[in-house]
Structure formats: structure tokens, C-alpha cells
Amino acid sequence: VQLVESGGGSVQPGGSLRLSCVASGSIFSIYAMGWYRQTPDNRRELVASITRGDSTNYADAVKGRFTISRDNAKNTVNLQMDTLKPEDTAVYYCNAETYPDNVRLDFWGHGTQVTVSS
């Protein structure tokens, strides 16, 4: 599975950005796709995810501000980010979750920078 992100950039607090991730390769094997971001202590924390059945999950910090969606025809997952805050500044990574032989295997994009600053 290959993942290519787009849509990062710089925005003022309160602004909006939309991230997109296009998947290619063995997309039939993907159970869920999502977005993670790198924390200052170098952990990747879940921002939002969506399963093939369209179940969604959001980090508490972004609930009500971010919306994840998927376009199956385009093999794309999008993250609409509204009311952005400086603490949303991070590198955002697209993730694809697969389970070959019932063991989780993750694929990652290269990341896209989001900067929220006045």
C-alpha cells in the first residue's frame, strides 16, 4: 500500500485546512485509514480514523473541529480541519491499517506539515 498526502500548509488560528491522502497498491487489504500527528516528544498520536464500514474515531482534542471522510471511488481519505489552534501544529501522517494473517500491519505516508500561527 502506498499513501500520498497533500494539503498541508500555514494558517492563522481559527482558520481551516483540508488534508487528502490517496491510497494505491493493495487497497483491498485496507481495514481503516486515518490521520496521525507527531507530538513534541516524537510520538504519533491518532487524530482521526475511518473504517471501511465508515465508523469514525476522533481524538478528544479535535472532536467538533475536524471531520474525516473517505471517497472510495478515488481511494482517498480527507481530513477537514476547522477552527485550527496553535496546538494543532504538527506533521500529519496518513495511515492505512491492514491485517494480513490477523496481525496488524500499518502503512504510512511521508507526512505533511500543518502550521497554525498568527
Backbone as CSV, one residue per row, in Angstrom:
resi,resn,N_x,N_y,N_z,CA_x,CA_y,CA_z,C_x,C_y,C_z
1,VAL,0.857,-1.184,0.000,0.000,0.000,0.000,0.893,1.234,0.000
2,GLN,0.601,2.154,-0.901,1.328,3.426,-0.951,0.342,4.544,-0.642
3,LEU,0.827,5.519,0.122,-0.014,6.631,0.546,0.665,7.941,0.197
4,VAL,-0.074,8.850,-0.414,0.463,10.158,-0.775,-0.460,11.233,-0.211
5,GLU,0.120,12.090,0.641,-0.655,13.147,1.290,-0.519,14.459,0.527
6,SER,-1.503,15.313,0.717,-1.444,16.680,0.203,-2.316,17.565,1.069
7,GLY,-2.088,18.879,0.969,-2.993,19.818,1.606,-2.476,20.511,2.847
8,GLY,-1.278,20.214,3.291,-0.757,20.912,4.451,-0.433,22.361,4.125
9,GLY,-0.017,23.101,5.144,0.357,24.497,4.927,0.281,25.287,6.210
10,SER,0.264,26.597,6.045,0.229,27.511,7.186,-1.090,28.264,7.200
11,VAL,-1.614,28.466,8.389,-2.891,29.158,8.528,-2.918,29.862,9.872
12,GLN,-3.714,30.909,9.979,-3.867,31.617,11.241,-4.832,30.865,12.155
13,PRO,-4.714,31.093,13.448,-5.679,30.463,14.372,-7.115,30.789,13.971
14,GLY,-7.961,29.764,14.061,-9.345,29.910,13.631,-9.582,29.560,12.187
15,GLY,-8.519,29.372,11.439,-8.642,29.052,10.021,-8.888,27.576,9.772
16,SER,-8.909,27.231,8.486,-9.211,25.858,8.067,-8.178,25.359,7.071
17,LEU,-7.981,24.048,7.092,-7.180,23.360,6.091,-7.842,22.021,5.801
18,ARG,-7.565,21.500,4.620,-8.095,20.189,4.242,-6.939,19.320,3.776
19,LEU,-6.761,18.199,4.433,-5.731,17.236,4.049,-6.365,16.105,3.245
20,SER,-5.636,15.631,2.256,-6.095,14.488,1.467,-5.002,13.443,1.381
21,CYS,-5.424,12.195,1.276,-4.475,11.087,1.171,-5.021,10.103,0.140
22,VAL,-4.209,9.842,-0.865,-4.597,8.893,-1.908,-3.854,7.577,-1.687
23,ALA,-4.590,6.487,-1.672,-4.002,5.159,-1.488,-3.917,4.436,-2.820
24,SER,-2.851,3.677,-2.982,-2.696,2.846,-4.177,-2.049,1.529,-3.765
25,GLY,-2.040,0.589,-4.684,-1.481,-0.728,-4.378,-2.576,-1.674,-3.907
26,SER,-2.317,-2.414,-2.858,-3.245,-3.434,-2.359,-4.335,-2.813,-1.495
27,ILE,-5.107,-1.931,-2.090,-6.097,-1.192,-1.305,-7.210,-2.086,-0.794
28,PHE,-7.404,-3.236,-1.429,-8.450,-4.149,-0.966,-8.154,-4.668,0.441
29,SER,-6.892,-4.583,0.848,-6.486,-5.109,2.153,-6.658,-4.109,3.286
30,ILE,-7.044,-2.883,2.954,-7.123,-1.833,3.977,-8.401,-1.973,4.783
31,TYR,-8.244,-2.059,6.114,-9.400,-2.106,7.011,-9.837,-0.693,7.402
32,ALA,-8.881,0.155,7.688,-9.188,1.524,8.114,-8.085,2.458,7.638
33,MET,-8.453,3.702,7.470,-7.462,4.745,7.165,-7.636,5.878,8.151
34,GLY,-6.561,6.586,8.382,-6.660,7.662,9.347,-5.516,8.639,9.235
35,TRP,-5.534,9.586,10.140,-4.503,10.612,10.242,-3.930,10.613,11.647
36,TYR,-2.628,10.661,11.706,-1.891,10.775,12.964,-1.040,12.043,12.880
37,ARG,-0.628,12.533,14.048,0.299,13.647,14.049,1.413,13.396,15.047
38,GLN,2.554,13.993,14.748,3.750,13.790,15.572,3.712,14.770,16.733
39,THR,3.839,14.246,17.949,3.843,15.097,19.139,5.258,15.637,19.381
40,PRO,5.389,16.678,20.234,6.735,17.217,20.516,7.695,16.181,21.075
41,ASP,7.191,15.138,21.748,8.081,14.090,22.245,8.168,12.923,21.268
42,ASN,7.873,13.216,19.993,8.095,12.264,18.890,7.207,11.033,18.909
43,ARG,6.048,11.120,19.541,5.061,10.048,19.408,4.111,10.407,18.281
44,ARG,3.539,9.397,17.670,2.483,9.642,16.693,1.156,9.361,17.389
45,GLU,0.338,10.392,17.459,-0.948,10.229,18.127,-2.070,10.242,17.095
46,LEU,-3.081,9.437,17.351,-4.220,9.381,16.445,-4.968,10.703,16.464
47,VAL,-5.283,11.210,15.288,-6.129,12.391,15.152,-7.557,11.938,14.813
48,ALA,-7.680,11.128,13.770,-8.995,10.623,13.350,-8.794,9.417,12.452
49,SER,-9.770,8.524,12.472,-9.710,7.357,11.599,-11.109,7.003,11.125
50,ILE,-11.154,6.248,10.019,-12.422,5.808,9.464,-12.237,4.403,8.910
51,THR,-13.170,3.519,9.245,-13.061,2.136,8.790,-13.746,1.966,7.436
52,ARG,-13.581,0.798,6.845,-14.236,0.529,5.566,-15.748,0.530,5.722
53,GLY,-16.216,0.369,6.950,-17.643,0.445,7.220,-18.100,1.840,7.616
54,ASP,-17.199,2.819,7.480,-17.473,4.236,7.758,-17.656,4.556,9.235
55,SER,-17.151,3.699,10.113,-17.100,4.066,11.524,-15.923,5.008,11.736
56,THR,-16.175,6.082,12.477,-15.137,7.083,12.685,-14.717,7.148,14.149
57,ASN,-13.502,7.620,14.348,-12.954,7.786,15.689,-12.130,9.055,15.694
58,TYR,-12.281,9.877,16.721,-11.570,11.147,16.800,-10.869,11.279,18.147
59,ALA,-9.722,11.917,18.127,-9.087,12.310,19.375,-9.954,13.370,20.051
60,ASP,-9.988,13.345,21.379,-10.808,14.316,22.109,-10.441,15.752,21.742
61,ALA,-9.169,15.991,21.485,-8.694,17.360,21.226,-9.249,17.942,19.929
62,VAL,-9.730,17.084,19.023,-10.186,17.595,17.725,-11.677,17.389,17.492
63,LYS,-12.366,16.733,18.414,-13.790,16.482,18.236,-14.546,17.797,18.065
64,GLY,-15.430,17.809,17.076,-16.208,19.010,16.813,-15.511,20.020,15.917
65,ARG,-14.217,19.809,15.668,-13.464,20.741,14.804,-12.978,20.061,13.524
66,PHE,-12.644,18.795,13.618,-12.120,18.044,12.466,-13.156,17.027,11.995
67,THR,-13.168,16.779,10.694,-14.068,15.786,10.117,-13.301,14.912,9.137
68,ILE,-13.362,13.609,9.342,-12.707,12.679,8.419,-13.765,12.077,7.501
69,SER,-13.389,11.883,6.246,-14.310,11.299,5.279,-13.502,10.503,4.259
70,ARG,-14.190,9.659,3.515,-13.487,8.874,2.503,-14.284,8.868,1.206
71,ASP,-13.544,8.806,0.117,-14.123,8.712,-1.213,-13.608,7.402,-1.803
72,ASN,-14.435,6.367,-1.746,-13.971,5.045,-2.178,-13.651,5.011,-3.671
73,ALA,-14.386,5.773,-4.453,-14.154,5.774,-5.900,-12.774,6.311,-6.237
74,LYS,-12.262,7.206,-5.388,-10.955,7.822,-5.642,-9.877,7.279,-4.711
75,ASN,-10.238,6.270,-3.883,-9.281,5.695,-2.916,-8.647,6.790,-2.067
76,THR,-9.465,7.719,-1.615,-8.973,8.898,-0.917,-9.636,9.038,0.440
77,VAL,-8.855,9.476,1.411,-9.415,9.864,2.697,-9.044,11.327,2.933
78,ASN,-9.996,12.087,3.428,-9.814,13.518,3.644,-9.976,13.867,5.114
79,LEU,-9.270,14.908,5.520,-9.430,15.431,6.871,-9.691,16.927,6.758
80,GLN,-10.910,17.321,7.047,-11.278,18.736,7.079,-11.004,19.259,8.481
81,MET,-10.144,20.246,8.561,-9.746,20.790,9.856,-10.222,22.227,9.958
82,ASP,-11.131,22.478,10.852,-11.687,23.814,11.062,-11.324,24.315,12.448
83,THR,-11.471,25.608,12.628,-11.176,26.249,13.916,-9.823,25.783,14.444
84,LEU,-8.829,25.886,13.607,-7.500,25.399,13.964,-6.891,26.223,15.090
85,LYS,-6.121,25.541,15.914,-5.459,26.156,17.066,-3.939,25.991,16.926
86,PRO,-3.164,26.835,17.567,-1.712,26.674,17.504,-1.251,25.278,17.933
87,GLU,-1.935,24.687,18.870,-1.534,23.347,19.334,-1.820,22.243,18.311
88,ASP,-2.481,22.583,17.218,-2.655,21.619,16.130,-1.431,21.559,15.225
89,THR,-0.503,22.469,15.442,0.718,22.475,14.637,1.468,21.161,14.805
90,ALA,1.749,20.509,13.692,2.432,19.210,13.720,2.650,18.734,12.296
91,VAL,3.417,17.670,12.168,3.459,16.922,10.909,2.352,15.880,10.980
92,TYR,1.512,15.867,9.971,0.377,14.941,9.919,0.700,13.815,8.950
93,TYR,0.433,12.595,9.399,0.744,11.405,8.605,-0.529,10.640,8.282
94,CYS,-0.664,10.259,7.037,-1.747,9.376,6.631,-1.372,7.944,6.992
95,ASN,-2.357,7.189,7.441,-2.134,5.818,7.879,-3.152,4.884,7.238
96,ALA,-2.689,3.709,6.862,-3.581,2.637,6.410,-3.346,1.421,7.293
97,GLU,-4.431,0.879,7.786,-4.389,-0.229,8.737,-4.824,-1.495,8.023
98,THR,-3.935,-2.501,8.007,-4.255,-3.786,7.372,-4.009,-4.898,8.372
99,TYR,-4.570,-6.058,8.081,-4.445,-7.213,8.979,-4.124,-8.490,8.190
100,PRO,-2.932,-8.557,7.620,-2.540,-9.811,6.981,-2.368,-10.902,8.034
101,ASP,-3.000,-12.047,7.826,-2.912,-13.145,8.796,-3.331,-12.698,10.194
102,ASN,-4.280,-11.780,10.261,-4.838,-11.296,11.537,-3.830,-10.571,12.422
103,VAL,-2.737,-10.097,11.857,-1.753,-9.313,12.594,-1.731,-7.915,11.978
104,ARG,-1.853,-6.888,12.838,-1.923,-5.533,12.310,-0.609,-5.138,11.637
105,LEU,-0.750,-4.566,10.444,0.390,-4.013,9.709,-0.014,-2.632,9.217
106,ASP,0.742,-1.626,9.592,0.450,-0.242,9.230,1.328,0.229,8.075
107,PHE,0.719,1.048,7.249,1.446,1.753,6.194,1.300,3.244,6.448
108,TRP,2.351,3.984,6.076,2.386,5.409,6.373,2.756,6.220,5.141
109,GLY,2.191,7.424,5.081,2.655,8.387,4.111,3.888,9.091,4.638
110,HIS,4.408,10.025,3.841,5.637,10.723,4.236,5.385,11.888,5.179
111,GLY,4.154,12.291,5.311,3.826,13.373,6.218,3.674,14.713,5.522
112,THR,2.830,15.551,6.100,2.630,16.907,5.589,2.555,17.864,6.770
113,GLN,3.247,18.994,6.642,3.339,19.941,7.756,2.095,20.818,7.818
114,VAL,1.560,20.949,9.025,0.480,21.899,9.305,0.988,22.863,10.370
115,THR,0.944,24.149,10.072,1.403,25.174,10.999,0.277,26.167,11.235
116,VAL,-0.054,26.358,12.505,-1.103,27.303,12.889,-0.460,28.382,13.740
117,SER,-0.395,29.564,13.171,0.316,30.642,13.852,-0.191,31.983,13.372
118,SER,-0.185,32.964,14.294,-0.564,34.311,13.902,0.675,35.116,13.520
